[in-house]
Amino acid sequence: MNDHKPRYNTSRPPGKTRDSHPRSKPAAKPSAASREQADRLKTGDRIVVTVKRLGINGEGVGYYRRKAVFIEGAIPGEVIKAEVTGVSDKFISAVIKEIEKRSPYRVDAPCPVFGICGGCQIQHLSYEGQLAGKEDMVREAFSRYAGLQDVRIKPMLGMEHPWNYRNKAQLQLGMAQEGVIAGLYAADSHKLIDITGCPIQHPKINEAVDRTRNVLQQLQIPVYREKSNQGLVRTIVVRWGFQSEQLQVTLVTASDKLPRQAELIKALRLAMPDLTSIAMNVNPKNTSLVFGNKTVILWGEDSIQESLGDLEFTLSPRAFFQLNPIQTVKLYETVRAAAGLTGRETVVDAYCGTGTIGLWLAPYAREVRGIESIPEAVEDAKANAARNGRDNAAFYAGYAEELLPRWVKSGFAPDVIVADPPRTGLAPRFLEAVLRTKPKRFVYVSCNPSTLAKDCKVLLDGGYAIDWVQPVDMFPQTSHVECCSLLVRKD
């Protein structure tokens, strides 16, 4: 769950699911006859499929004549009468026409725009079913990509209340018949879906978005229109401090000319008495990036305070912070257990982002060194270390595959390396550097079971063994799976 990894892709085209895999041993190579029968299918044909597992984007995966079939909305254990929507050399895509056998884990999704907005993929699956399905994704990734059938995978760390967990919303604005709406773009389209009352956002977030949108409409402050490149306000960004109970509202605008600014500030403060900060971020570019480089505090504090465990953070409007703080504590405690620290060890926190993992481990280690390629994140990490009195933690801008060998050559050989990379996994050169450095323990935090298993295979071939894998449910109701894996040197 790296601080700077891209947002999880919630679009779900069938072509994005080809790294999904069956729970059982890989299917035997299909006979020419069965393959030919599957290849004869065409769009519009009807087939009956028994769903075996969840795909990486939350779709149901089964087989027709030994060819993978991806069915949006299907659940493992169900028998589906499906209509073919696409056929390729490697897979078939289809849609549900009838559920012939229904899973006991199927539930009615509480969100009225589930399946439309693209933010969640598996609300129609009970939470018990979600946890089981995600564990299965991890198990099958190791089976398929590392050839391992017996990896020790611990039970998923879930949430007692798997709703209202997100502490930040970043919603685009648009116009509809009823007026200004705030939401997400539907998968594979540019249609904005109103997500008022989103059940995975904290209620304070939903309330703040709703009231901010109403104020903008009442004051007739123009919403940005991308097609015509006209209007002003692009995005509402709201953050709520779970521990501090402070509220931060940021308007992302196409220009720094904000009409009726004094009236806007007054109206927002009246609508939300618990506001701590109102900011404007200016992004004049036609880009998919939400934030621009210029941020102006319109009223209140320039940041809000928040904490994780005993760590305290100052969060400016653009600062990164984990979206599910309750589960983040569970994940970081799992990392600490995997590191096995006694106070004598040296630790490298690779892909360290703003330093949260390294700072979490610092009280239990002799020395922590964080490495991050984004200089701004390194500065944030240094500020976080100073704020929390972590004097034995230092952070460096650069690439681990370059700094690690240099440090080893100068006499610094880490006992433990922790890595938390983007979804694409660890860079090959970094893996080579780890195998040359030979730390006793390697702790791998991953948000992609497929790349986790592939990278672990490299480490296994290089002299490591997997002790255990702990999945953590960071984002309930979505198909996202986070894991902490402990690898130890065999010698």
LUMTI-122364 format. One line per 4 residues: number of its first residue (from 1); for each residue z, y negated, x negated of C-alpha. Coordinates in Angstrom, 1 decimal. Layout:
<rs>
NUM = Z/Y/X ~ ...;
</rs>
This chain:
<rs>
1 = 0.0/0.0/0.0 ~ -1.1/-2.4/-2.7 ~ -0.5/-6.1/-2.1 ~ -4.1/-7.0/-2.5;
5 = -6.0/-4.0/-1.1 ~ -8.5/-4.7/1.6 ~ -7.4/-4.5/5.2 ~ -7.8/-1.1/6.7;
9 = -11.2/-0.7/8.2 ~ -10.8/-0.2/11.9 ~ -14.5/0.3/12.7 ~ -15.4/3.9/13.3;
13 = -19.0/4.7/12.9 ~ -19.5/8.5/12.5 ~ -21.0/8.0/9.0 ~ -17.6/6.8/7.8;
17 = -15.9/10.0/8.6 ~ -17.7/12.4/6.3 ~ -14.8/12.9/4.0 ~ -12.8/14.4/6.9;
21 = -12.1/18.1/6.6 ~ -10.8/21.2/8.5 ~ -7.2/22.3/8.3 ~ -8.1/25.9/7.6;
25 = -10.0/27.0/4.5 ~ -13.4/25.4/4.1 ~ -15.9/27.0/6.5 ~ -18.1/29.6/5.0;
29 = -21.6/28.5/4.2 ~ -23.5/28.6/7.5 ~ -26.3/31.1/8.0 ~ -29.8/29.8/8.1;
33 = -30.0/30.7/11.8 ~ -26.8/28.9/12.8 ~ -27.8/25.8/10.8 ~ -31.2/25.8/12.4;
37 = -29.6/26.0/15.9 ~ -27.4/23.0/15.1 ~ -30.3/21.0/13.7 ~ -32.3/21.5/16.8;
41 = -29.9/19.4/18.7 ~ -31.0/15.9/19.8 ~ -29.5/12.9/21.3 ~ -28.5/13.5/24.9;
45 = -27.9/17.3/24.5 ~ -24.6/18.7/25.9 ~ -22.4/20.9/23.8 ~ -18.9/22.4/24.1;
49 = -16.6/21.8/21.1 ~ -13.1/22.9/20.3 ~ -11.4/20.1/18.4 ~ -9.6/21.3/15.3;
53 = -8.2/18.1/13.7 ~ -8.2/14.4/13.5 ~ -10.7/12.7/11.3 ~ -9.9/9.9/8.9;
57 = -10.6/7.2/11.5 ~ -8.7/9.0/14.3 ~ -11.6/10.7/16.0 ~ -11.5/14.4/17.0;
61 = -13.3/16.8/14.6 ~ -14.7/20.2/15.7 ~ -17.7/22.4/14.9 ~ -20.9/23.4/16.6;
65 = -22.7/26.3/14.9 ~ -20.5/25.5/11.8 ~ -21.7/21.9/11.7 ~ -19.0/19.2/11.9;
69 = -18.9/17.2/15.2 ~ -17.1/13.9/15.4 ~ -15.9/12.9/18.9 ~ -14.3/9.6/19.5;
73 = -11.1/9.9/21.6 ~ -10.8/13.7/21.3 ~ -7.5/15.3/20.3 ~ -6.8/18.5/18.2;
77 = -6.5/21.6/20.5 ~ -8.8/20.2/23.2 ~ -12.0/21.8/24.4 ~ -14.5/19.1/25.0;
81 = -17.8/19.0/26.9 ~ -19.6/16.4/24.9 ~ -22.9/14.6/24.8 ~ -24.6/14.3/21.5;
85 = -25.2/10.7/20.3 ~ -26.5/11.4/16.8 ~ -27.5/14.2/14.5 ~ -27.7/14.1/10.7;
89 = -28.0/16.7/7.9 ~ -24.2/16.9/7.6 ~ -22.7/16.1/10.9 ~ -23.1/15.5/14.6;
93 = -21.6/12.6/16.6 ~ -20.8/12.9/20.3 ~ -18.9/11.4/23.2 ~ -16.6/13.0/25.7;
97 = -18.2/13.8/29.0 ~ -15.4/16.1/30.2 ~ -12.1/17.4/28.8 ~ -12.2/21.1/29.7;
101 = -8.8/21.9/28.1 ~ -6.4/19.0/27.7 ~ -3.9/18.7/24.8 ~ -0.2/18.5/25.8;
105 = 0.0/15.6/23.3 ~ -2.5/13.4/25.2 ~ -0.9/10.4/26.8 ~ -2.1/7.2/28.6;
109 = -2.5/4.4/26.1 ~ -0.2/1.5/27.2 ~ -2.6/-1.2/25.8 ~ -5.3/-2.4/28.3;
113 = -7.8/-3.0/25.5 ~ -7.2/0.3/23.6 ~ -10.5/1.7/22.5 ~ -12.1/-1.7/22.7;
117 = -10.4/-4.1/20.2 ~ -10.5/-1.6/17.3 ~ -7.0/-2.4/16.0 ~ -5.5/1.0/17.0;
121 = -7.2/4.4/17.1 ~ -4.7/6.9/18.4 ~ -2.6/5.3/21.1 ~ -3.8/8.1/23.4;
125 = -1.9/10.6/21.2 ~ 1.9/11.0/21.7 ~ 3.9/9.9/18.7 ~ 4.9/13.5/17.9;
129 = 1.2/14.4/17.9 ~ 0.4/11.4/15.7 ~ 2.8/12.4/13.0 ~ 1.5/16.0/13.1;
133 = -2.1/14.9/12.9 ~ -1.4/12.6/10.0 ~ 0.4/15.2/8.0 ~ -2.6/17.5/8.6;
137 = -4.9/14.8/7.2 ~ -2.9/14.8/4.0 ~ -2.7/18.6/3.8 ~ -6.4/19.0/4.3;
141 = -7.3/16.3/1.7 ~ -5.5/18.3/-1.0 ~ -7.2/21.5/0.2 ~ -10.6/20.0/0.2;
145 = -10.6/17.7/-2.8 ~ -8.0/19.3/-5.1 ~ -8.4/22.9/-4.1 ~ -4.7/23.2/-3.3;
149 = -3.4/25.2/-0.4 ~ 0.3/25.1/-1.2 ~ 1.2/21.5/-2.0 ~ 4.8/20.7/-1.0;
153 = 4.2/18.1/1.7 ~ 7.4/16.7/3.2 ~ 7.7/15.9/6.9 ~ 6.3/12.5/7.8;
157 = 8.8/9.6/7.8 ~ 8.1/8.1/11.2 ~ 9.7/5.3/13.2 ~ 12.4/5.5/15.8;
161 = 10.5/2.9/17.8 ~ 6.8/3.0/16.8 ~ 5.9/-0.3/18.6 ~ 6.4/-4.0/17.9;
165 = 6.5/-3.4/14.2 ~ 4.0/-5.9/12.8 ~ 5.5/-9.2/11.5 ~ 2.2/-11.1/11.2;
169 = -0.8/-11.7/13.3 ~ -4.1/-13.2/12.1 ~ -6.2/-13.7/15.3 ~ -9.6/-15.3/15.6;
173 = -10.2/-18.0/18.3 ~ -13.1/-18.1/20.8 ~ -14.0/-19.4/24.2 ~ -14.3/-17.3/27.4;
177 = -14.6/-18.2/31.1 ~ -10.8/-18.5/31.3 ~ -10.6/-20.8/28.3 ~ -9.4/-20.3/24.7;
181 = -8.8/-16.7/23.7 ~ -7.2/-15.2/20.6 ~ -8.0/-11.7/19.4 ~ -10.0/-9.3/17.2;
185 = -13.6/-8.5/17.1 ~ -14.6/-5.2/18.7 ~ -15.7/-2.5/16.3 ~ -19.3/-2.9/15.1;
189 = -19.8/-6.1/17.1 ~ -19.1/-9.8/17.1 ~ -17.5/-9.7/20.5 ~ -14.0/-11.2/20.5;
193 = -11.5/-9.2/22.4 ~ -8.4/-11.0/23.8 ~ -5.3/-9.0/22.6 ~ -2.6/-11.0/24.4;
197 = 0.6/-9.0/24.4 ~ -0.5/-6.6/21.7 ~ 2.2/-3.8/21.8 ~ 2.2/-3.2/18.0;
201 = 3.0/-6.9/17.2 ~ 6.6/-8.1/17.4 ~ 7.2/-9.9/20.7 ~ 7.9/-13.2/18.9;
205 = 4.4/-13.0/17.4 ~ 2.7/-12.5/20.8 ~ 4.7/-15.3/22.3 ~ 3.9/-17.7/19.5;
209 = 0.2/-16.9/19.6 ~ 0.1/-17.3/23.4 ~ 1.9/-20.7/23.3 ~ -0.2/-22.0/20.4;
213 = -3.4/-21.1/22.1 ~ -2.1/-22.8/25.3 ~ -1.3/-26.0/23.4 ~ -4.7/-26.1/21.8;
217 = -6.3/-25.8/25.2 ~ -4.1/-28.4/26.8 ~ -4.9/-30.9/24.1 ~ -8.6/-29.9/24.1;
221 = -8.6/-29.4/20.4 ~ -12.0/-27.8/19.8 ~ -12.3/-24.2/18.8 ~ -14.8/-23.4/16.0;
225 = -18.1/-21.8/17.1 ~ -19.7/-19.9/14.3 ~ -23.2/-19.8/15.7 ~ -23.5/-23.6/16.0;
229 = -21.1/-24.3/13.1 ~ -19.2/-26.7/15.4 ~ -15.6/-27.1/16.4 ~ -12.5/-27.0/14.4;
233 = -9.8/-24.3/14.8 ~ -10.9/-20.8/13.6 ~ -7.8/-18.7/13.4 ~ -4.2/-18.7/14.4;
237 = -1.9/-17.0/11.8 ~ 1.7/-16.4/12.9 ~ 4.5/-14.8/10.8 ~ 8.0/-13.9/12.1;
241 = 10.9/-13.1/9.7 ~ 12.5/-9.9/10.9 ~ 15.7/-10.7/8.9 ~ 15.6/-14.5/8.7;
245 = 14.3/-15.0/12.3 ~ 12.1/-17.8/11.1 ~ 8.7/-18.6/12.6 ~ 5.7/-19.8/10.8;
249 = 2.5/-20.9/12.5 ~ -0.7/-21.7/10.5 ~ -3.9/-23.0/12.0 ~ -7.0/-22.2/9.9;
253 = -9.6/-25.0/10.4 ~ -13.1/-25.7/9.4 ~ -12.3/-29.3/8.5 ~ -9.2/-31.2/7.3;
257 = -9.8/-33.8/10.1 ~ -7.3/-32.7/12.8 ~ -7.5/-34.7/16.0 ~ -4.3/-35.6/17.9;
261 = -2.2/-34.3/15.1 ~ 1.1/-36.0/16.1 ~ 0.6/-34.8/19.7 ~ -0.2/-31.3/18.5;
265 = 2.9/-31.1/16.4 ~ 5.2/-32.4/19.2 ~ 3.7/-30.0/21.7 ~ 4.0/-27.0/19.4;
269 = 7.7/-27.8/18.7 ~ 8.4/-28.2/22.4 ~ 6.7/-24.9/23.2 ~ 8.5/-23.0/20.4;
273 = 12.0/-24.5/19.6 ~ 12.6/-21.8/16.9 ~ 9.6/-23.0/14.8 ~ 10.4/-23.3/11.1;
277 = 7.0/-24.4/9.8 ~ 3.6/-25.6/11.0 ~ 0.7/-25.6/8.5 ~ -3.0/-26.1/8.4;
281 = -5.3/-24.2/6.1 ~ -8.8/-25.5/5.6 ~ -11.7/-23.1/5.3 ~ -15.0/-24.9/5.6;
285 = -17.1/-21.9/4.4 ~ -19.1/-19.5/6.5 ~ -17.2/-16.4/5.1 ~ -15.4/-13.3/6.3;
289 = -12.3/-14.5/4.4 ~ -9.7/-16.0/6.7 ~ -8.1/-18.5/4.3 ~ -9.5/-21.4/2.3;
293 = -8.0/-22.9/-0.8 ~ -6.4/-25.9/0.7 ~ -3.1/-25.7/2.7 ~ -1.3/-28.6/4.2;
297 = 2.2/-28.5/5.7 ~ 2.0/-30.5/9.0 ~ 5.7/-30.2/9.9 ~ 8.9/-28.4/8.7;
301 = 9.5/-26.2/5.7 ~ 6.7/-25.3/3.3 ~ 7.7/-21.6/3.6 ~ 9.9/-19.2/5.4;
305 = 12.5/-16.8/4.0 ~ 12.5/-13.1/4.4 ~ 14.1/-10.1/2.7 ~ 13.5/-6.4/2.0;
309 = 16.8/-4.7/1.2 ~ 18.6/-7.0/-1.2 ~ 15.3/-8.6/-2.4 ~ 14.7/-12.1/-1.0;
313 = 11.2/-13.7/-0.7 ~ 9.9/-17.2/-0.1 ~ 6.7/-16.9/2.0 ~ 4.2/-19.7/2.0;
317 = 1.4/-19.5/4.6 ~ -1.0/-17.5/2.3 ~ 1.7/-15.4/0.6 ~ 1.4/-11.6/0.9;
321 = 4.3/-9.7/2.5 ~ 4.4/-6.1/3.9 ~ 3.4/-6.0/7.6 ~ 5.9/-3.3/8.5;
325 = 9.2/-4.2/6.7 ~ 11.2/-1.3/8.4 ~ 8.9/1.4/7.0 ~ 8.4/-0.5/3.7;
329 = 12.0/0.1/2.9 ~ 11.6/3.8/3.5 ~ 8.5/3.9/1.3 ~ 10.1/2.0/-1.6;
333 = 13.2/4.2/-1.4 ~ 10.9/7.2/-1.6 ~ 9.3/5.7/-4.7 ~ 12.7/5.1/-6.3;
337 = 13.6/8.8/-5.6 ~ 10.4/9.9/-7.2 ~ 10.9/7.8/-10.3 ~ 14.2/9.5/-10.9;
341 = 15.7/6.5/-12.7 ~ 19.1/6.7/-14.5 ~ 19.1/3.2/-16.0 ~ 17.6/4.3/-19.3;
345 = 13.9/4.5/-18.4 ~ 11.0/2.2/-19.0 ~ 8.7/1.8/-16.1 ~ 5.1/0.5/-15.7;
349 = 4.2/-0.8/-12.2 ~ 0.4/-0.7/-12.2 ~ -1.6/-2.5/-9.5 ~ 1.7/-4.3/-8.9;
353 = 0.4/-7.1/-6.7 ~ 3.3/-9.6/-6.1 ~ 5.7/-7.2/-7.8 ~ 7.7/-5.8/-4.8;
357 = 7.8/-2.2/-6.0 ~ 8.7/-3.1/-9.6 ~ 11.4/-5.4/-8.4 ~ 12.8/-2.7/-6.2;
361 = 13.1/-0.3/-9.2 ~ 14.3/-2.9/-11.7 ~ 18.1/-2.5/-11.0 ~ 17.8/1.2/-11.8;
365 = 15.6/1.0/-15.0 ~ 16.0/-0.3/-18.5 ~ 12.8/-2.3/-18.4 ~ 10.0/-2.8/-15.9;
369 = 6.5/-4.1/-16.7 ~ 4.1/-4.9/-13.9 ~ 0.3/-5.2/-14.3 ~ -2.0/-6.9/-11.9;
373 = -5.6/-8.2/-12.3 ~ -5.1/-11.2/-9.9 ~ -3.4/-14.0/-11.8 ~ -2.1/-15.7/-8.7;
377 = -0.3/-12.5/-7.6 ~ 1.2/-12.3/-11.1 ~ 2.6/-15.8/-10.8 ~ 4.1/-14.8/-7.4;
381 = 5.7/-11.7/-9.0 ~ 7.2/-13.8/-11.8 ~ 8.7/-16.2/-9.2 ~ 10.0/-13.3/-7.1;
385 = 11.7/-11.8/-10.2 ~ 13.3/-15.1/-11.1 ~ 14.5/-15.7/-7.5 ~ 16.1/-12.3/-7.4;
389 = 17.6/-12.3/-10.9 ~ 15.6/-9.3/-12.1 ~ 15.7/-10.3/-15.7 ~ 14.5/-6.9/-16.9;
393 = 11.2/-7.1/-15.0 ~ 8.2/-8.9/-16.5 ~ 4.6/-9.2/-15.1 ~ 1.3/-9.4/-16.9;
397 = -2.2/-10.4/-15.8 ~ -4.8/-7.9/-16.8 ~ -5.9/-4.3/-16.3 ~ -3.6/-1.3/-16.8;
401 = -6.3/0.7/-18.6 ~ -6.5/-2.1/-21.3 ~ -2.8/-3.1/-21.5 ~ -1.3/0.5/-21.5;
405 = -3.0/1.7/-24.7 ~ -2.1/-1.6/-26.4 ~ 1.6/-1.3/-25.5 ~ 1.7/2.4/-26.6;
409 = 0.2/1.4/-29.9 ~ 2.9/-1.2/-30.3 ~ 5.6/1.3/-29.6 ~ 6.2/0.9/-25.8;
413 = 5.7/4.3/-24.1 ~ 6.8/4.2/-20.5 ~ 8.8/7.1/-19.1 ~ 7.5/6.4/-15.6;
417 = 4.2/4.9/-14.3 ~ 4.0/3.9/-10.7 ~ 0.5/3.1/-9.2 ~ -0.3/1.6/-5.8;
421 = -4.1/1.1/-5.8 ~ -6.5/0.0/-3.1 ~ -8.2/2.6/-0.8 ~ -10.8/3.3/-3.4;
425 = -8.1/4.9/-5.5 ~ -7.4/4.7/-9.3 ~ -10.0/3.5/-11.7 ~ -11.3/6.3/-14.0;
429 = -10.4/4.4/-17.1 ~ -6.9/4.0/-15.7 ~ -6.6/7.7/-15.2 ~ -7.8/8.3/-18.8;
433 = -5.2/5.8/-20.0 ~ -2.4/7.6/-18.1 ~ -3.4/11.0/-19.6 ~ -3.3/9.4/-23.1;
437 = 0.0/7.7/-22.4 ~ 1.6/10.9/-21.0 ~ 4.5/9.5/-19.0 ~ 7.1/12.1/-17.9;
441 = 6.6/11.0/-14.3 ~ 3.7/9.5/-12.5 ~ 4.4/8.1/-9.0 ~ 1.3/7.6/-6.9;
445 = 1.5/5.4/-3.7 ~ -1.7/5.8/-1.7 ~ -3.1/4.7/1.6 ~ -6.1/7.1/1.4;
449 = -5.4/10.8/1.4 ~ -9.0/11.6/0.2 ~ -8.9/9.4/-2.9 ~ -5.3/10.5/-3.5;
453 = -6.2/14.1/-3.7 ~ -9.3/13.5/-5.9 ~ -7.3/11.5/-8.4 ~ -4.5/14.0/-8.4;
457 = -7.0/16.7/-9.3 ~ -7.9/14.7/-12.4 ~ -4.2/14.5/-13.3 ~ -3.6/18.2/-12.6;
461 = -6.5/19.0/-15.0 ~ -4.9/16.7/-17.6 ~ -1.5/18.5/-17.7 ~ 0.5/17.3/-14.6;
465 = 1.8/19.2/-11.7 ~ 2.5/17.9/-8.1 ~ 6.2/18.1/-7.3 ~ 5.9/16.8/-3.8;
469 = 4.1/14.5/-1.4 ~ 5.9/12.3/1.1 ~ 3.8/10.8/3.9 ~ 5.2/7.6/5.5;
473 = 3.9/6.3/8.8 ~ 3.4/2.6/7.9 ~ 1.2/1.8/10.9 ~ 1.9/3.8/14.1;
477 = -0.8/4.0/16.7 ~ -3.4/3.8/14.0 ~ -5.0/6.5/11.8 ~ -3.7/4.9/8.6;
481 = -1.7/7.3/6.4 ~ 0.5/6.2/3.5 ~ 1.8/8.7/0.9 ~ 4.1/8.7/-2.1;
485 = 3.4/11.5/-4.5 ~ 5.4/12.7/-7.5 ~ 3.5/14.2/-10.5 ~ 5.4/15.5/-13.5;
489 = 4.2/16.6/-17.0 ~ 4.1/20.4/-17.3 ~ 5.5/20.3/-20.8;
</rs>
